[in-house]
Amino acid sequence: MAYYMEQMTVRDMEEAIKKTKTVIIPTGVVEQHGYHLPLSTDIFNATKPLEIAGERLNAVVAPSVNYCFSGGELLGTVNVSPNTFGLYISEICSEFIRMGFENIIVFLGHAGTDNLNALKNSLQMLLRRSPDMHEKATISLMEAWNLSPTWLSGFSMEPEHDFHAGMMETGLMMYWKSELVRDEIVMDDEYVSRMMRTDQDWFEKREKHIDSPFMVEKVGQREEIKVGVMGLPHKATREIGEKICSEIIDNLVDYVNLLEKNRRR
């Protein structure tokens, strides 16, 4: 069964760590998701599967880390430097290893290219600079969508893909928190919407004072983006969300069982 730290005492933790050596750290972001989804969508991506998994999940579930780097700049988005986020998660992982946990899973409800790269680098450096930690524990980076074939299928849709605030995320929110999903779907103009469905990093605007490979470019958000939906939310259904959630839980439970079966100590 899952043990939720935010509801536990020290005595509860003492009992839980006798039964499982796996801890899951859910991470999300406060970020715009168009006019139809809440700013907390990616937080729900990370926390709801762990809540619903309940009795099937043999792990301690840590309180969620709700701030990281989006890269977007629309109202409501809170950006924390990717390097800061990576170091912060590394510190949290170190503490769980100190407690005696042998398997640490950082469970991502939001990725972002810059965010994910910094997080991977920080965790790799943690293990590289602290060989004793590598001997004591495993650290896993797990994106929620990589546990769901249905969700992943949206990324490869043709001719345009389903990314941020699109069919899959909207379907999940319809399943998890339907009262937070607004009926009216607003999109950017046709060209901008199409480009964001073609390339999830198209929203970035890159600038240099001089066109030289030596010059560090400034990266920001394109001014023409007003809404920021990168997908096809009008195709979403509650049934899609339920299917995705079921796939996430099934594969997460299997992975935790594999870790518990192959403990390092």
ChimeraX commands (.cxc) that place a marker at each C-alpha (Angstrom):
marker #1 position 0.00,0.00,0.00 radius 0.5
marker #1 position 1.02,3.63,-0.45 radius 0.5
marker #1 position 2.12,5.65,2.58 radius 0.5
marker #1 position 1.51,9.40,2.23 radius 0.5
marker #1 position 4.09,11.40,4.17 radius 0.5
marker #1 position 1.94,14.50,4.57 radius 0.5
marker #1 position -0.42,12.44,6.74 radius 0.5
marker #1 position 2.27,10.58,8.72 radius 0.5
marker #1 position 4.12,10.90,12.01 radius 0.5
marker #1 position 7.67,9.79,12.84 radius 0.5
marker #1 position 6.27,6.53,14.20 radius 0.5
marker #1 position 4.34,6.02,10.95 radius 0.5
marker #1 position 7.55,6.55,8.97 radius 0.5
marker #1 position 9.38,4.03,11.14 radius 0.5
marker #1 position 6.74,1.44,10.33 radius 0.5
marker #1 position 6.54,2.31,6.63 radius 0.5
marker #1 position 10.27,2.00,5.96 radius 0.5
marker #1 position 10.15,-1.55,7.34 radius 0.5
marker #1 position 7.66,-2.43,4.61 radius 0.5
marker #1 position 9.07,-0.53,1.64 radius 0.5
marker #1 position 12.40,1.05,0.75 radius 0.5
marker #1 position 10.94,3.04,-2.16 radius 0.5
marker #1 position 9.97,6.69,-1.97 radius 0.5
marker #1 position 8.31,8.69,-4.76 radius 0.5
marker #1 position 8.80,12.46,-5.05 radius 0.5
marker #1 position 6.08,13.98,-7.27 radius 0.5
marker #1 position 7.04,17.22,-9.03 radius 0.5
marker #1 position 4.89,19.67,-10.95 radius 0.5
marker #1 position 4.83,23.33,-11.95 radius 0.5
marker #1 position 2.58,26.36,-11.67 radius 0.5
marker #1 position 2.08,27.16,-15.33 radius 0.5
marker #1 position -0.46,28.46,-17.83 radius 0.5
marker #1 position -2.55,25.80,-19.54 radius 0.5
marker #1 position -4.68,27.98,-21.75 radius 0.5
marker #1 position -8.01,29.42,-20.66 radius 0.5
marker #1 position -9.69,26.04,-20.12 radius 0.5
marker #1 position -7.33,24.29,-17.65 radius 0.5
marker #1 position -6.03,25.37,-14.22 radius 0.5
marker #1 position -2.49,26.55,-13.52 radius 0.5
marker #1 position -2.03,23.44,-11.36 radius 0.5
marker #1 position -2.57,20.94,-14.21 radius 0.5
marker #1 position 0.99,19.55,-14.12 radius 0.5
marker #1 position 0.80,19.20,-10.35 radius 0.5
marker #1 position -2.25,16.96,-10.78 radius 0.5
marker #1 position -0.33,15.00,-13.45 radius 0.5
marker #1 position 2.17,14.03,-10.76 radius 0.5
marker #1 position -0.04,13.66,-7.70 radius 0.5
marker #1 position -3.35,12.15,-8.83 radius 0.5
marker #1 position -1.98,8.81,-10.12 radius 0.5
marker #1 position -0.16,8.33,-6.81 radius 0.5
marker #1 position -3.35,9.11,-4.91 radius 0.5
marker #1 position -5.53,6.81,-7.01 radius 0.5
marker #1 position -2.98,3.95,-6.95 radius 0.5
marker #1 position -3.58,3.60,-3.21 radius 0.5
marker #1 position -3.44,-0.02,-2.03 radius 0.5
marker #1 position -1.58,-1.21,-5.14 radius 0.5
marker #1 position 1.48,0.99,-4.67 radius 0.5
marker #1 position 4.12,-0.28,-2.24 radius 0.5
marker #1 position 5.93,3.00,-1.67 radius 0.5
marker #1 position 6.16,6.09,0.49 radius 0.5
marker #1 position 4.78,9.13,-1.36 radius 0.5
marker #1 position 6.49,12.42,-0.46 radius 0.5
marker #1 position 4.70,15.79,-0.57 radius 0.5
marker #1 position 4.88,17.26,-4.05 radius 0.5
marker #1 position 7.42,19.84,-5.22 radius 0.5
marker #1 position 5.24,22.29,-7.12 radius 0.5
marker #1 position 7.66,24.83,-8.60 radius 0.5
marker #1 position 10.21,24.36,-11.38 radius 0.5
marker #1 position 10.93,25.85,-14.82 radius 0.5
marker #1 position 8.27,26.30,-17.47 radius 0.5
marker #1 position 9.97,28.57,-19.99 radius 0.5
marker #1 position 6.63,30.19,-20.77 radius 0.5
marker #1 position 5.96,33.75,-19.67 radius 0.5
marker #1 position 2.17,34.12,-19.75 radius 0.5
marker #1 position 0.35,35.40,-16.67 radius 0.5
marker #1 position 0.15,32.80,-13.90 radius 0.5
marker #1 position 3.35,30.97,-14.83 radius 0.5
marker #1 position 6.00,30.79,-12.09 radius 0.5
marker #1 position 9.51,30.02,-13.36 radius 0.5
marker #1 position 12.27,28.72,-11.10 radius 0.5
marker #1 position 15.73,28.36,-12.64 radius 0.5
marker #1 position 16.29,24.80,-13.96 radius 0.5
marker #1 position 19.63,24.61,-12.13 radius 0.5
marker #1 position 17.99,25.66,-8.87 radius 0.5
marker #1 position 15.29,23.03,-9.34 radius 0.5
marker #1 position 17.85,20.33,-10.15 radius 0.5
marker #1 position 19.95,21.11,-7.07 radius 0.5
marker #1 position 16.87,21.30,-4.86 radius 0.5
marker #1 position 15.64,17.85,-5.94 radius 0.5
marker #1 position 19.17,16.49,-5.45 radius 0.5
marker #1 position 19.12,17.74,-1.85 radius 0.5
marker #1 position 15.76,16.06,-1.24 radius 0.5
marker #1 position 17.00,12.79,-2.73 radius 0.5
marker #1 position 20.08,12.92,-0.50 radius 0.5
marker #1 position 17.87,13.23,2.56 radius 0.5
marker #1 position 15.78,10.20,1.68 radius 0.5
marker #1 position 18.94,8.17,1.12 radius 0.5
marker #1 position 20.19,9.33,4.54 radius 0.5
marker #1 position 16.91,8.09,6.05 radius 0.5
marker #1 position 17.55,4.62,4.64 radius 0.5
marker #1 position 15.45,4.54,1.47 radius 0.5
marker #1 position 17.06,2.48,-1.29 radius 0.5
marker #1 position 14.95,3.49,-4.28 radius 0.5
marker #1 position 14.15,7.13,-5.04 radius 0.5
marker #1 position 11.70,7.91,-7.86 radius 0.5
marker #1 position 11.37,11.51,-9.01 radius 0.5
marker #1 position 7.95,11.46,-10.65 radius 0.5
marker #1 position 7.48,14.26,-13.18 radius 0.5
marker #1 position 4.16,15.83,-14.05 radius 0.5
marker #1 position 6.02,18.49,-16.04 radius 0.5
marker #1 position 9.23,18.14,-18.02 radius 0.5
marker #1 position 10.31,20.97,-20.31 radius 0.5
marker #1 position 13.56,20.55,-22.23 radius 0.5
marker #1 position 15.66,22.91,-20.08 radius 0.5
marker #1 position 14.07,21.70,-16.87 radius 0.5
marker #1 position 14.60,18.01,-17.57 radius 0.5
marker #1 position 18.20,18.43,-18.78 radius 0.5
marker #1 position 19.19,20.33,-15.63 radius 0.5
marker #1 position 17.49,17.77,-13.40 radius 0.5
marker #1 position 19.23,14.84,-15.09 radius 0.5
marker #1 position 22.59,16.57,-14.85 radius 0.5
marker #1 position 22.14,17.36,-11.14 radius 0.5
marker #1 position 21.13,13.82,-10.22 radius 0.5
marker #1 position 23.93,12.28,-12.29 radius 0.5
marker #1 position 26.43,14.60,-10.62 radius 0.5
marker #1 position 25.05,13.70,-7.20 radius 0.5
marker #1 position 25.81,10.03,-7.81 radius 0.5
marker #1 position 29.13,10.80,-9.49 radius 0.5
marker #1 position 30.41,13.00,-6.65 radius 0.5
marker #1 position 29.01,10.74,-3.93 radius 0.5
marker #1 position 29.91,7.15,-4.87 radius 0.5
marker #1 position 28.60,5.89,-1.53 radius 0.5
marker #1 position 25.12,7.03,-2.53 radius 0.5
marker #1 position 25.31,4.98,-5.71 radius 0.5
marker #1 position 26.16,1.95,-3.59 radius 0.5
marker #1 position 23.29,2.60,-1.20 radius 0.5
marker #1 position 20.45,3.60,-3.51 radius 0.5
marker #1 position 19.00,3.95,-6.99 radius 0.5
marker #1 position 17.53,7.18,-8.36 radius 0.5
marker #1 position 14.92,7.04,-11.13 radius 0.5
marker #1 position 13.56,9.89,-13.24 radius 0.5
marker #1 position 10.07,8.98,-14.41 radius 0.5
marker #1 position 7.81,11.15,-16.56 radius 0.5
marker #1 position 4.12,10.35,-16.16 radius 0.5
marker #1 position 3.47,10.31,-19.93 radius 0.5
marker #1 position 6.19,7.72,-20.54 radius 0.5
marker #1 position 4.09,5.24,-18.57 radius 0.5
marker #1 position 1.10,5.66,-20.89 radius 0.5
marker #1 position 1.12,4.48,-24.52 radius 0.5
marker #1 position -2.08,6.46,-25.06 radius 0.5
marker #1 position -0.52,9.70,-23.85 radius 0.5
marker #1 position 2.64,9.09,-25.88 radius 0.5
marker #1 position 0.56,8.52,-29.01 radius 0.5
marker #1 position -0.44,12.18,-28.87 radius 0.5
marker #1 position 3.17,13.28,-29.31 radius 0.5
marker #1 position 3.44,11.36,-32.57 radius 0.5
marker #1 position 0.07,12.29,-34.08 radius 0.5
marker #1 position 0.28,13.44,-37.69 radius 0.5
marker #1 position 0.39,15.91,-39.26 radius 0.5
marker #1 position 0.30,17.87,-35.98 radius 0.5
marker #1 position 1.04,16.68,-32.46 radius 0.5
marker #1 position -0.76,16.93,-29.14 radius 0.5
marker #1 position 1.41,18.51,-26.44 radius 0.5
marker #1 position 0.73,21.07,-23.72 radius 0.5
marker #1 position -2.91,21.62,-22.62 radius 0.5
marker #1 position -4.13,19.49,-25.51 radius 0.5
marker #1 position -6.34,16.43,-25.83 radius 0.5
marker #1 position -4.41,14.23,-23.38 radius 0.5
marker #1 position -3.94,16.72,-20.56 radius 0.5
marker #1 position -7.48,18.02,-20.93 radius 0.5
marker #1 position -8.83,14.46,-20.85 radius 0.5
marker #1 position -6.88,13.77,-17.67 radius 0.5
marker #1 position -8.25,16.89,-15.99 radius 0.5
marker #1 position -11.78,15.92,-17.07 radius 0.5
marker #1 position -11.23,12.60,-15.28 radius 0.5
marker #1 position -9.44,13.93,-12.19 radius 0.5
marker #1 position -10.98,17.35,-11.58 radius 0.5
marker #1 position -13.79,18.00,-14.07 radius 0.5
marker #1 position -15.02,20.98,-12.04 radius 0.5
marker #1 position -11.77,22.81,-12.88 radius 0.5
marker #1 position -12.11,22.37,-16.67 radius 0.5
marker #1 position -13.75,25.33,-18.41 radius 0.5
marker #1 position -16.18,24.72,-21.26 radius 0.5
marker #1 position -14.84,27.46,-23.54 radius 0.5
marker #1 position -11.62,26.58,-25.34 radius 0.5
marker #1 position -9.60,29.56,-26.59 radius 0.5
marker #1 position -6.73,29.14,-29.05 radius 0.5
marker #1 position -4.05,31.40,-30.51 radius 0.5
marker #1 position -4.45,32.38,-34.16 radius 0.5
marker #1 position -4.34,29.56,-36.69 radius 0.5
marker #1 position -0.68,29.94,-37.67 radius 0.5
marker #1 position 0.64,30.17,-34.10 radius 0.5
marker #1 position -1.49,27.23,-32.94 radius 0.5
marker #1 position -0.31,25.10,-35.85 radius 0.5
marker #1 position 3.35,25.88,-35.23 radius 0.5
marker #1 position 3.07,25.00,-31.52 radius 0.5
marker #1 position 1.46,21.68,-32.44 radius 0.5
marker #1 position 4.34,21.00,-34.83 radius 0.5
marker #1 position 7.22,21.70,-32.42 radius 0.5
marker #1 position 6.81,21.92,-28.64 radius 0.5
marker #1 position 9.84,24.25,-28.41 radius 0.5
marker #1 position 8.64,26.61,-31.16 radius 0.5
marker #1 position 7.35,28.98,-28.46 radius 0.5
marker #1 position 10.95,30.02,-27.75 radius 0.5
marker #1 position 12.31,33.21,-29.29 radius 0.5
marker #1 position 16.11,33.23,-29.70 radius 0.5
marker #1 position 18.10,36.42,-30.14 radius 0.5
marker #1 position 21.77,37.39,-30.66 radius 0.5
marker #1 position 23.34,40.80,-31.11 radius 0.5
marker #1 position 25.78,39.26,-33.61 radius 0.5
marker #1 position 25.23,36.17,-35.74 radius 0.5
marker #1 position 28.17,34.17,-34.39 radius 0.5
marker #1 position 28.40,30.64,-32.95 radius 0.5
marker #1 position 30.40,32.10,-30.04 radius 0.5
marker #1 position 27.67,34.43,-28.84 radius 0.5
marker #1 position 25.32,33.23,-26.11 radius 0.5
marker #1 position 21.74,33.74,-27.24 radius 0.5
marker #1 position 18.90,35.15,-25.21 radius 0.5
marker #1 position 15.91,32.82,-25.07 radius 0.5
marker #1 position 12.38,34.02,-24.28 radius 0.5
marker #1 position 8.79,33.50,-25.38 radius 0.5
marker #1 position 7.49,34.69,-28.74 radius 0.5
marker #1 position 5.39,37.81,-28.39 radius 0.5
marker #1 position 2.70,36.49,-30.73 radius 0.5
marker #1 position 1.73,33.75,-28.26 radius 0.5
marker #1 position -1.25,34.94,-26.22 radius 0.5
marker #1 position -2.87,31.66,-25.04 radius 0.5
marker #1 position -0.22,28.95,-25.39 radius 0.5
marker #1 position -2.21,25.78,-26.08 radius 0.5
marker #1 position -0.01,23.25,-27.90 radius 0.5
marker #1 position -2.50,20.58,-28.86 radius 0.5
marker #1 position -6.06,19.60,-29.66 radius 0.5
marker #1 position -8.12,20.06,-26.48 radius 0.5
marker #1 position -11.45,20.00,-28.33 radius 0.5
marker #1 position -10.90,16.27,-28.92 radius 0.5
marker #1 position -10.57,15.45,-25.22 radius 0.5
marker #1 position -12.89,13.08,-23.34 radius 0.5
marker #1 position -13.06,11.85,-19.78 radius 0.5
marker #1 position -12.62,8.31,-21.10 radius 0.5
marker #1 position -9.23,9.19,-22.60 radius 0.5
marker #1 position -8.15,10.58,-19.24 radius 0.5
marker #1 position -9.28,7.49,-17.36 radius 0.5
marker #1 position -7.42,5.21,-19.79 radius 0.5
marker #1 position -4.21,7.23,-19.47 radius 0.5
marker #1 position -4.44,7.20,-15.67 radius 0.5
marker #1 position -4.95,3.43,-15.62 radius 0.5
marker #1 position -1.89,2.90,-17.83 radius 0.5
marker #1 position 0.25,5.16,-15.65 radius 0.5
marker #1 position -0.72,3.33,-12.48 radius 0.5
marker #1 position -0.26,-0.16,-13.95 radius 0.5
marker #1 position 3.26,0.60,-15.19 radius 0.5
marker #1 position 4.27,2.55,-12.09 radius 0.5
marker #1 position 3.19,-0.31,-9.81 radius 0.5
marker #1 position 5.15,-2.79,-11.94 radius 0.5
marker #1 position 8.27,-0.61,-11.75 radius 0.5
marker #1 position 8.07,-0.17,-7.98 radius 0.5
marker #1 position 7.64,-3.92,-7.56 radius 0.5
marker #1 position 10.73,-4.45,-9.72 radius 0.5
marker #1 position 12.75,-2.04,-7.55 radius 0.5
marker #1 position 11.59,-3.67,-4.35 radius 0.5
marker #1 position 12.48,-7.08,-5.71 radius 0.5
marker #1 position 16.01,-5.93,-6.55 radius 0.5
marker #1 position 16.98,-3.95,-3.48 radius 0.5
marker #1 position 20.62,-2.96,-3.30 radius 0.5
marker #1 position 21.04,-3.70,0.40 radius 0.5
marker link #1:1,2 radius 0.2
marker link #1:2,3 radius 0.2
marker link #1:3,4 radius 0.2
marker link #1:4,5 radius 0.2
marker link #1:5,6 radius 0.2
marker link #1:6,7 radius 0.2
marker link #1:7,8 radius 0.2
marker link #1:8,9 radius 0.2
marker link #1:9,10 radius 0.2
marker link #1:10,11 radius 0.2
marker link #1:11,12 radius 0.2
marker link #1:12,13 radius 0.2
marker link #1:13,14 radius 0.2
marker link #1:14,15 radius 0.2
marker link #1:15,16 radius 0.2
marker link #1:16,17 radius 0.2
marker link #1:17,18 radius 0.2
marker link #1:18,19 radius 0.2
marker link #1:19,20 radius 0.2
marker link #1:20,21 radius 0.2
marker link #1:21,22 radius 0.2
marker link #1:22,23 radius 0.2
marker link #1:23,24 radius 0.2
marker link #1:24,25 radius 0.2
marker link #1:25,26 radius 0.2
marker link #1:26,27 radius 0.2
marker link #1:27,28 radius 0.2
marker link #1:28,29 radius 0.2
marker link #1:29,30 radius 0.2
marker link #1:30,31 radius 0.2
marker link #1:31,32 radius 0.2
marker link #1:32,33 radius 0.2
marker link #1:33,34 radius 0.2
marker link #1:34,35 radius 0.2
marker link #1:35,36 radius 0.2
marker link #1:36,37 radius 0.2
marker link #1:37,38 radius 0.2
marker link #1:38,39 radius 0.2
marker link #1:39,40 radius 0.2
marker link #1:40,41 radius 0.2
marker link #1:41,42 radius 0.2
marker link #1:42,43 radius 0.2
marker link #1:43,44 radius 0.2
marker link #1:44,45 radius 0.2
marker link #1:45,46 radius 0.2
marker link #1:46,47 radius 0.2
marker link #1:47,48 radius 0.2
marker link #1:48,49 radius 0.2
marker link #1:49,50 radius 0.2
marker link #1:50,51 radius 0.2
marker link #1:51,52 radius 0.2
marker link #1:52,53 radius 0.2
marker link #1:53,54 radius 0.2
marker link #1:54,55 radius 0.2
marker link #1:55,56 radius 0.2
marker link #1:56,57 radius 0.2
marker link #1:57,58 radius 0.2
marker link #1:58,59 radius 0.2
marker link #1:59,60 radius 0.2
marker link #1:60,61 radius 0.2
marker link #1:61,62 radius 0.2
marker link #1:62,63 radius 0.2
marker link #1:63,64 radius 0.2
marker link #1:64,65 radius 0.2
marker link #1:65,66 radius 0.2
marker link #1:66,67 radius 0.2
marker link #1:67,68 radius 0.2
marker link #1:68,69 radius 0.2
marker link #1:69,70 radius 0.2
marker link #1:70,71 radius 0.2
marker link #1:71,72 radius 0.2
marker link #1:72,73 radius 0.2
marker link #1:73,74 radius 0.2
marker link #1:74,75 radius 0.2
marker link #1:75,76 radius 0.2
marker link #1:76,77 radius 0.2
marker link #1:77,78 radius 0.2
marker link #1:78,79 radius 0.2
marker link #1:79,80 radius 0.2
marker link #1:80,81 radius 0.2
marker link #1:81,82 radius 0.2
marker link #1:82,83 radius 0.2
marker link #1:83,84 radius 0.2
marker link #1:84,85 radius 0.2
marker link #1:85,86 radius 0.2
marker link #1:86,87 radius 0.2
marker link #1:87,88 radius 0.2
marker link #1:88,89 radius 0.2
marker link #1:89,90 radius 0.2
marker link #1:90,91 radius 0.2
marker link #1:91,92 radius 0.2
marker link #1:92,93 radius 0.2
marker link #1:93,94 radius 0.2
marker link #1:94,95 radius 0.2
marker link #1:95,96 radius 0.2
marker link #1:96,97 radius 0.2
marker link #1:97,98 radius 0.2
marker link #1:98,99 radius 0.2
marker link #1:99,100 radius 0.2
marker link #1:100,101 radius 0.2
marker link #1:101,102 radius 0.2
marker link #1:102,103 radius 0.2
marker link #1:103,104 radius 0.2
marker link #1:104,105 radius 0.2
marker link #1:105,106 radius 0.2
marker link #1:106,107 radius 0.2
marker link #1:107,108 radius 0.2
marker link #1:108,109 radius 0.2
marker link #1:109,110 radius 0.2
marker link #1:110,111 radius 0.2
marker link #1:111,112 radius 0.2
marker link #1:112,113 radius 0.2
marker link #1:113,114 radius 0.2
marker link #1:114,115 radius 0.2
marker link #1:115,116 radius 0.2
marker link #1:116,117 radius 0.2
marker link #1:117,118 radius 0.2
marker link #1:118,119 radius 0.2
marker link #1:119,120 radius 0.2
marker link #1:120,121 radius 0.2
marker link #1:121,122 radius 0.2
marker link #1:122,123 radius 0.2
marker link #1:123,124 radius 0.2
marker link #1:124,125 radius 0.2
marker link #1:125,126 radius 0.2
marker link #1:126,127 radius 0.2
marker link #1:127,128 radius 0.2
marker link #1:128,129 radius 0.2
marker link #1:129,130 radius 0.2
marker link #1:130,131 radius 0.2
marker link #1:131,132 radius 0.2
marker link #1:132,133 radius 0.2
marker link #1:133,134 radius 0.2
marker link #1:134,135 radius 0.2
marker link #1:135,136 radius 0.2
marker link #1:136,137 radius 0.2
marker link #1:137,138 radius 0.2
marker link #1:138,139 radius 0.2
marker link #1:139,140 radius 0.2
marker link #1:140,141 radius 0.2
marker link #1:141,142 radius 0.2
marker link #1:142,143 radius 0.2
marker link #1:143,144 radius 0.2
marker link #1:144,145 radius 0.2
marker link #1:145,146 radius 0.2
marker link #1:146,147 radius 0.2
marker link #1:147,148 radius 0.2
marker link #1:148,149 radius 0.2
marker link #1:149,150 radius 0.2
marker link #1:150,151 radius 0.2
marker link #1:151,152 radius 0.2
marker link #1:152,153 radius 0.2
marker link #1:153,154 radius 0.2
marker link #1:154,155 radius 0.2
marker link #1:155,156 radius 0.2
marker link #1:156,157 radius 0.2
marker link #1:157,158 radius 0.2
marker link #1:158,159 radius 0.2
marker link #1:159,160 radius 0.2
marker link #1:160,161 radius 0.2
marker link #1:161,162 radius 0.2
marker link #1:162,163 radius 0.2
marker link #1:163,164 radius 0.2
marker link #1:164,165 radius 0.2
marker link #1:165,166 radius 0.2
marker link #1:166,167 radius 0.2
marker link #1:167,168 radius 0.2
marker link #1:168,169 radius 0.2
marker link #1:169,170 radius 0.2
marker link #1:170,171 radius 0.2
marker link #1:171,172 radius 0.2
marker link #1:172,173 radius 0.2
marker link #1:173,174 radius 0.2
marker link #1:174,175 radius 0.2
marker link #1:175,176 radius 0.2
marker link #1:176,177 radius 0.2
marker link #1:177,178 radius 0.2
marker link #1:178,179 radius 0.2
marker link #1:179,180 radius 0.2
marker link #1:180,181 radius 0.2
marker link #1:181,182 radius 0.2
marker link #1:182,183 radius 0.2
marker link #1:183,184 radius 0.2
marker link #1:184,185 radius 0.2
marker link #1:185,186 radius 0.2
marker link #1:186,187 radius 0.2
marker link #1:187,188 radius 0.2
marker link #1:188,189 radius 0.2
marker link #1:189,190 radius 0.2
marker link #1:190,191 radius 0.2
marker link #1:191,192 radius 0.2
marker link #1:192,193 radius 0.2
marker link #1:193,194 radius 0.2
marker link #1:194,195 radius 0.2
marker link #1:195,196 radius 0.2
marker link #1:196,197 radius 0.2
marker link #1:197,198 radius 0.2
marker link #1:198,199 radius 0.2
marker link #1:199,200 radius 0.2
marker link #1:200,201 radius 0.2
marker link #1:201,202 radius 0.2
marker link #1:202,203 radius 0.2
marker link #1:203,204 radius 0.2
marker link #1:204,205 radius 0.2
marker link #1:205,206 radius 0.2
marker link #1:206,207 radius 0.2
marker link #1:207,208 radius 0.2
marker link #1:208,209 radius 0.2
marker link #1:209,210 radius 0.2
marker link #1:210,211 radius 0.2
marker link #1:211,212 radius 0.2
marker link #1:212,213 radius 0.2
marker link #1:213,214 radius 0.2
marker link #1:214,215 radius 0.2
marker link #1:215,216 radius 0.2
marker link #1:216,217 radius 0.2
marker link #1:217,218 radius 0.2
marker link #1:218,219 radius 0.2
marker link #1:219,220 radius 0.2
marker link #1:220,221 radius 0.2
marker link #1:221,222 radius 0.2
marker link #1:222,223 radius 0.2
marker link #1:223,224 radius 0.2
marker link #1:224,225 radius 0.2
marker link #1:225,226 radius 0.2
marker link #1:226,227 radius 0.2
marker link #1:227,228 radius 0.2
marker link #1:228,229 radius 0.2
marker link #1:229,230 radius 0.2
marker link #1:230,231 radius 0.2
marker link #1:231,232 radius 0.2
marker link #1:232,233 radius 0.2
marker link #1:233,234 radius 0.2
marker link #1:234,235 radius 0.2
marker link #1:235,236 radius 0.2
marker link #1:236,237 radius 0.2
marker link #1:237,238 radius 0.2
marker link #1:238,239 radius 0.2
marker link #1:239,240 radius 0.2
marker link #1:240,241 radius 0.2
marker link #1:241,242 radius 0.2
marker link #1:242,243 radius 0.2
marker link #1:243,244 radius 0.2
marker link #1:244,245 radius 0.2
marker link #1:245,246 radius 0.2
marker link #1:246,247 radius 0.2
marker link #1:247,248 radius 0.2
marker link #1:248,249 radius 0.2
marker link #1:249,250 radius 0.2
marker link #1:250,251 radius 0.2
marker link #1:251,252 radius 0.2
marker link #1:252,253 radius 0.2
marker link #1:253,254 radius 0.2
marker link #1:254,255 radius 0.2
marker link #1:255,256 radius 0.2
marker link #1:256,257 radius 0.2
marker link #1:257,258 radius 0.2
marker link #1:258,259 radius 0.2
marker link #1:259,260 radius 0.2
marker link #1:260,261 radius 0.2
marker link #1:261,262 radius 0.2
marker link #1:262,263 radius 0.2
marker link #1:263,264 radius 0.2
marker link #1:264,265 radius 0.2
view
